[in-house]
Amino acid sequence: MRYVVIVALVAIVASLGSALVFVMRDRSASRRAVHALAVRVGLSVALFLFLMAGFYFGWIPGRLS
């Protein structure tokens, strides 16, 4: 579970970095930056839903007080 979250966070940061590169280098009306940012948003939403499902199904234990 921990490794899935780490891989997802690395993929989100990589997508954000690629969008930054596309914005800095592309001077034309290219939609590559928009696509990279859409991928980042999709990965973020998928990670959030995965974490919610993991907590619901008991894959992620809650804090013991």
A tleap script that builds the chain and sets N, CA, C and O, in Angstrom:
source leaprc.protein.ff14SB
mol = sequence {
  NMET ARG TYR VAL VAL ILE VAL ALA LEU VAL
  ALA ILE VAL ALA SER LEU GLY SER ALA LEU
  VAL PHE VAL MET ARG ASP ARG SER ALA SER
  ARG ARG ALA VAL HIE ALA LEU ALA VAL ARG
  VAL GLY LEU SER VAL ALA LEU PHE LEU PHE
  LEU MET ALA GLY PHE TYR PHE GLY TRP ILE
  PRO GLY ARG LEU CSER
}
set mol.1.N position { 0.826 -1.193 0.000 }
set mol.1.CA position { 0.000 0.000 0.000 }
set mol.1.C position { 0.869 1.255 0.000 }
set mol.1.O position { 0.601 2.212 -0.726 }
set mol.2.N position { 1.901 1.234 0.815 }
set mol.2.CA position { 2.789 2.391 0.924 }
set mol.2.C position { 3.483 2.675 -0.406 }
set mol.2.O position { 3.641 3.830 -0.801 }
set mol.3.N position { 3.895 1.613 -1.085 }
set mol.3.CA position { 4.615 1.794 -2.347 }
set mol.3.C position { 3.702 2.321 -3.451 }
set mol.3.O position { 4.147 3.075 -4.317 }
set mol.4.N position { 2.451 1.936 -3.426 }
set mol.4.CA position { 1.492 2.441 -4.414 }
set mol.4.C position { 1.313 3.949 -4.245 }
set mol.4.O position { 1.266 4.682 -5.233 }
set mol.5.N position { 1.216 4.404 -3.023 }
set mol.5.CA position { 1.048 5.830 -2.745 }
set mol.5.C position { 2.310 6.595 -3.152 }
set mol.5.O position { 2.211 7.678 -3.731 }
set mol.6.N position { 3.476 6.055 -2.862 }
set mol.6.CA position { 4.729 6.718 -3.223 }
set mol.6.C position { 4.866 6.824 -4.734 }
set mol.6.O position { 5.264 7.868 -5.250 }
set mol.7.N position { 4.538 5.743 -5.452 }
set mol.7.CA position { 4.610 5.765 -6.916 }
set mol.7.C position { 3.625 6.776 -7.486 }
set mol.7.O position { 3.948 7.488 -8.437 }
set mol.8.N position { 2.432 6.844 -6.916 }
set mol.8.CA position { 1.437 7.809 -7.392 }
set mol.8.C position { 1.906 9.244 -7.153 }
set mol.8.O position { 1.724 10.100 -8.019 }
set mol.9.N position { 2.497 9.516 -6.013 }
set mol.9.CA position { 2.990 10.868 -5.736 }
set mol.9.C position { 4.132 11.242 -6.673 }
set mol.9.O position { 4.208 12.380 -7.136 }
set mol.10.N position { 5.015 10.297 -6.952 }
set mol.10.CA position { 6.106 10.562 -7.897 }
set mol.10.C position { 5.543 10.829 -9.295 }
set mol.10.O position { 6.034 11.714 -9.996 }
set mol.11.N position { 4.529 10.083 -9.704 }
set mol.11.CA position { 3.912 10.296 -11.015 }
set mol.11.C position { 3.232 11.671 -11.084 }
set mol.11.O position { 3.282 12.331 -12.121 }
set mol.12.N position { 2.605 12.101 -9.997 }
set mol.12.CA position { 1.955 13.410 -9.960 }
set mol.12.C position { 2.999 14.518 -10.093 }
set mol.12.O position { 2.803 15.465 -10.855 }
set mol.13.N position { 4.096 14.407 -9.362 }
set mol.13.CA position { 5.154 15.424 -9.437 }
set mol.13.C position { 5.803 15.412 -10.816 }
set mol.13.O position { 6.130 16.474 -11.345 }
set mol.14.N position { 5.998 14.237 -11.411 }
set mol.14.CA position { 6.584 14.148 -12.749 }
set mol.14.C position { 5.670 14.801 -13.788 }
set mol.14.O position { 6.151 15.486 -14.691 }
set mol.15.N position { 4.379 14.598 -13.669 }
set mol.15.CA position { 3.441 15.221 -14.593 }
set mol.15.C position { 3.446 16.738 -14.436 }
set mol.15.O position { 3.362 17.467 -15.424 }
set mol.16.N position { 3.542 17.206 -13.213 }
set mol.16.CA position { 3.617 18.640 -12.973 }
set mol.16.C position { 4.905 19.221 -13.550 }
set mol.16.O position { 4.897 20.305 -14.133 }
set mol.17.N position { 6.000 18.504 -13.386 }
set mol.17.CA position { 7.269 18.946 -13.957 }
set mol.17.C position { 7.249 18.980 -15.475 }
set mol.17.O position { 7.775 19.910 -16.085 }
set mol.18.N position { 6.645 17.970 -16.086 }
set mol.18.CA position { 6.571 17.964 -17.544 }
set mol.18.C position { 5.687 19.106 -18.050 }
set mol.18.O position { 5.968 19.683 -19.100 }
set mol.19.N position { 4.637 19.431 -17.325 }
set mol.19.CA position { 3.799 20.570 -17.714 }
set mol.19.C position { 4.595 21.866 -17.634 }
set mol.19.O position { 4.448 22.739 -18.490 }
set mol.20.N position { 5.430 21.997 -16.621 }
set mol.20.CA position { 6.273 23.184 -16.507 }
set mol.20.C position { 7.235 23.291 -17.685 }
set mol.20.O position { 7.425 24.374 -18.238 }
set mol.21.N position { 7.836 22.177 -18.066 }
set mol.21.CA position { 8.744 22.172 -19.210 }
set mol.21.C position { 7.996 22.543 -20.483 }
set mol.21.O position { 8.508 23.314 -21.294 }
set mol.22.N position { 6.796 22.008 -20.672 }
set mol.22.CA position { 6.020 22.322 -21.874 }
set mol.22.C position { 5.636 23.798 -21.914 }
set mol.22.O position { 5.636 24.406 -22.985 }
set mol.23.N position { 5.310 24.377 -20.770 }
set mol.23.CA position { 4.943 25.790 -20.735 }
set mol.23.C position { 6.158 26.660 -21.058 }
set mol.23.O position { 6.035 27.663 -21.760 }
set mol.24.N position { 7.323 26.281 -20.551 }
set mol.24.CA position { 8.522 27.090 -20.769 }
set mol.24.C position { 9.058 26.966 -22.193 }
set mol.24.O position { 9.594 27.941 -22.721 }
set mol.25.N position { 8.936 25.815 -22.827 }
set mol.25.CA position { 9.557 25.586 -24.133 }
set mol.25.C position { 8.615 25.782 -25.308 }
set mol.25.O position { 9.043 26.244 -26.365 }
set mol.26.N position { 7.353 25.444 -25.150 }
set mol.26.CA position { 6.413 25.553 -26.262 }
set mol.26.C position { 5.903 26.982 -26.382 }
set mol.26.O position { 5.235 27.491 -25.482 }
set mol.27.N position { 6.219 27.615 -27.484 }
set mol.27.CA position { 5.732 28.968 -27.721 }
set mol.27.C position { 4.533 28.956 -28.667 }
set mol.27.O position { 3.893 29.986 -28.883 }
set mol.28.N position { 4.242 27.810 -29.215 }
set mol.28.CA position { 3.105 27.705 -30.126 }
set mol.28.C position { 1.834 27.413 -29.328 }
set mol.28.O position { 1.839 27.434 -28.097 }
set mol.29.N position { 0.782 27.150 -30.029 }
set mol.29.CA position { -0.507 26.866 -29.386 }
set mol.29.C position { -0.633 25.375 -29.075 }
set mol.29.O position { -1.697 24.785 -29.259 }
set mol.30.N position { 0.442 24.779 -28.609 }
set mol.30.CA position { 0.444 23.353 -28.286 }
set mol.30.C position { -0.391 23.102 -27.030 }
set mol.30.O position { -0.423 23.925 -26.115 }
set mol.31.N position { -1.049 21.977 -27.005 }
set mol.31.CA position { -1.902 21.632 -25.867 }
set mol.31.C position { -1.238 20.598 -24.966 }
set mol.31.O position { -1.907 19.959 -24.154 }
set mol.32.N position { 0.081 20.429 -25.105 }
set mol.32.CA position { 0.782 19.424 -24.296 }
set mol.32.C position { 0.776 19.776 -22.816 }
set mol.32.O position { 0.658 18.888 -21.972 }
set mol.33.N position { 0.903 21.054 -22.488 }
set mol.33.CA position { 0.883 21.457 -21.080 }
set mol.33.C position { -0.497 21.218 -20.473 }
set mol.33.O position { -0.609 20.773 -19.331 }
set mol.34.N position { -1.533 21.513 -21.232 }
set mol.34.CA position { -2.901 21.287 -20.743 }
set mol.34.C position { -3.131 19.800 -20.516 }
set mol.34.O position { -3.752 19.406 -19.528 }
set mol.35.N position { -2.635 18.987 -21.422 }
set mol.35.CA position { -2.783 17.534 -21.282 }
set mol.35.C position { -2.016 17.030 -20.056 }
set mol.35.O position { -2.529 16.197 -19.309 }
set mol.36.N position { -0.796 17.526 -19.842 }
set mol.36.CA position { -0.006 17.102 -18.681 }
set mol.36.C position { -0.684 17.513 -17.377 }
set mol.36.O position { -0.679 16.753 -16.409 }
set mol.37.N position { -1.262 18.702 -17.347 }
set mol.37.CA position { -1.966 19.131 -16.134 }
set mol.37.C position { -3.252 18.336 -15.917 }
set mol.37.O position { -3.627 18.067 -14.775 }
set mol.38.N position { -3.928 17.959 -17.000 }
set mol.38.CA position { -5.124 17.123 -16.869 }
set mol.38.C position { -4.755 15.741 -16.338 }
set mol.38.O position { -5.493 15.164 -15.538 }
set mol.39.N position { -3.623 15.212 -16.777 }
set mol.39.CA position { -3.148 13.930 -16.255 }
set mol.39.C position { -2.843 14.054 -14.768 }
set mol.39.O position { -3.160 13.154 -13.990 }
set mol.40.N position { -2.230 15.165 -14.371 }
set mol.40.CA position { -1.916 15.373 -12.953 }
set mol.40.C position { -3.176 15.431 -12.101 }
set mol.40.O position { -3.227 14.849 -11.017 }
set mol.41.N position { -4.184 16.126 -12.589 }
set mol.41.CA position { -5.446 16.212 -11.844 }
set mol.41.C position { -6.090 14.830 -11.754 }
set mol.41.O position { -6.596 14.447 -10.699 }
set mol.42.N position { -6.072 14.092 -12.845 }
set mol.42.CA position { -6.638 12.742 -12.832 }
set mol.42.C position { -5.911 11.821 -11.870 }
set mol.42.O position { -6.545 11.044 -11.156 }
set mol.43.N position { -4.587 11.899 -11.845 }
set mol.43.CA position { -3.815 11.079 -10.902 }
set mol.43.C position { -4.095 11.481 -9.464 }
set mol.43.O position { -4.176 10.623 -8.585 }
set mol.44.N position { -4.244 12.774 -9.216 }
set mol.44.CA position { -4.528 13.239 -7.857 }
set mol.44.C position { -5.895 12.751 -7.376 }
set mol.44.O position { -6.037 12.310 -6.236 }
set mol.45.N position { -6.890 12.832 -8.243 }
set mol.45.CA position { -8.229 12.356 -7.878 }
set mol.45.C position { -8.213 10.844 -7.676 }
set mol.45.O position { -8.834 10.337 -6.741 }
set mol.46.N position { -7.513 10.125 -8.538 }
set mol.46.CA position { -7.425 8.666 -8.393 }
set mol.46.C position { -6.727 8.285 -7.091 }
set mol.46.O position { -7.151 7.350 -6.412 }
set mol.47.N position { -5.664 8.999 -6.740 }
set mol.47.CA position { -4.975 8.729 -5.474 }
set mol.47.C position { -5.886 9.000 -4.289 }
set mol.47.O position { -5.917 8.219 -3.339 }
set mol.48.N position { -6.628 10.100 -4.336 }
set mol.48.CA position { -7.552 10.419 -3.249 }
set mol.48.C position { -8.610 9.327 -3.094 }
set mol.48.O position { -8.888 8.884 -1.980 }
set mol.49.N position { -9.196 8.894 -4.204 }
set mol.49.CA position { -10.213 7.838 -4.137 }
set mol.49.C position { -9.617 6.521 -3.658 }
set mol.49.O position { -10.258 5.781 -2.911 }
set mol.50.N position { -8.389 6.225 -4.086 }
set mol.50.CA position { -7.720 5.008 -3.638 }
set mol.50.C position { -7.464 5.041 -2.134 }
set mol.50.O position { -7.640 4.032 -1.451 }
set mol.51.N position { -7.050 6.194 -1.617 }
set mol.51.CA position { -6.830 6.315 -0.174 }
set mol.51.C position { -8.134 6.209 0.608 }
set mol.51.O position { -8.165 5.604 1.680 }
set mol.52.N position { -9.205 6.789 0.084 }
set mol.52.CA position { -10.500 6.677 0.752 }
set mol.52.C position { -10.973 5.224 0.766 }
set mol.52.O position { -11.465 4.738 1.784 }
set mol.53.N position { -10.823 4.534 -0.364 }
set mol.53.CA position { -11.219 3.120 -0.426 }
set mol.53.C position { -10.336 2.275 0.482 }
set mol.53.O position { -10.825 1.355 1.138 }
set mol.54.N position { -9.059 2.572 0.527 }
set mol.54.CA position { -8.153 1.826 1.403 }
set mol.54.C position { -8.508 1.973 2.866 }
set mol.54.O position { -8.422 1.009 3.627 }
set mol.55.N position { -8.903 3.161 3.266 }
set mol.55.CA position { -9.323 3.361 4.646 }
set mol.55.C position { -10.647 2.657 4.918 }
set mol.55.O position { -10.833 2.067 5.982 }
set mol.56.N position { -11.568 2.720 3.955 }
set mol.56.CA position { -12.883 2.101 4.128 }
set mol.56.C position { -12.771 0.580 4.246 }
set mol.56.O position { -13.434 -0.031 5.084 }
set mol.57.N position { -11.932 -0.029 3.406 }
set mol.57.CA position { -11.803 -1.484 3.408 }
set mol.57.C position { -10.798 -1.995 4.436 }
set mol.57.O position { -10.596 -3.204 4.545 }
set mol.58.N position { -10.174 -1.112 5.181 }
set mol.58.CA position { -9.269 -1.530 6.242 }
set mol.58.C position { -7.845 -1.769 5.793 }
set mol.58.O position { -7.047 -2.310 6.560 }
set mol.59.N position { -7.497 -1.382 4.569 }
set mol.59.CA position { -6.123 -1.547 4.093 }
set mol.59.C position { -5.203 -0.547 4.782 }
set mol.59.O position { -4.006 -0.788 4.935 }
set mol.60.N position { -5.784 0.584 5.197 }
set mol.60.CA position { -5.052 1.609 5.928 }
set mol.60.C position { -5.666 1.672 7.319 }
set mol.60.O position { -6.817 2.084 7.461 }
set mol.61.N position { -4.930 1.276 8.344 }
set mol.61.CA position { -5.514 1.301 9.679 }
set mol.61.C position { -5.647 2.728 10.191 }
set mol.61.O position { -4.831 3.593 9.870 }
set mol.62.N position { -6.679 2.966 10.986 }
set mol.62.CA position { -6.879 4.269 11.590 }
set mol.62.C position { -5.922 4.444 12.776 }
set mol.62.O position { -5.268 3.498 13.215 }
set mol.63.N position { -5.862 5.647 13.264 }
set mol.63.CA position { -4.993 5.924 14.416 }
set mol.63.C position { -5.653 5.409 15.692 }
set mol.63.O position { -6.854 5.579 15.900 }
set mol.64.N position { -4.866 4.794 16.515 }
set mol.64.CA position { -5.361 4.316 17.804 }
set mol.64.C position { -5.066 5.372 18.849 }
set mol.64.O position { -3.926 5.812 19.002 }
set mol.65.N position { -6.103 5.775 19.568 }
set mol.65.CA position { -5.915 6.817 20.588 }
set mol.65.C position { -5.771 6.211 21.956 }
set mol.65.O position { -5.605 6.935 22.938 }
savepdb mol mol.pdb
quit
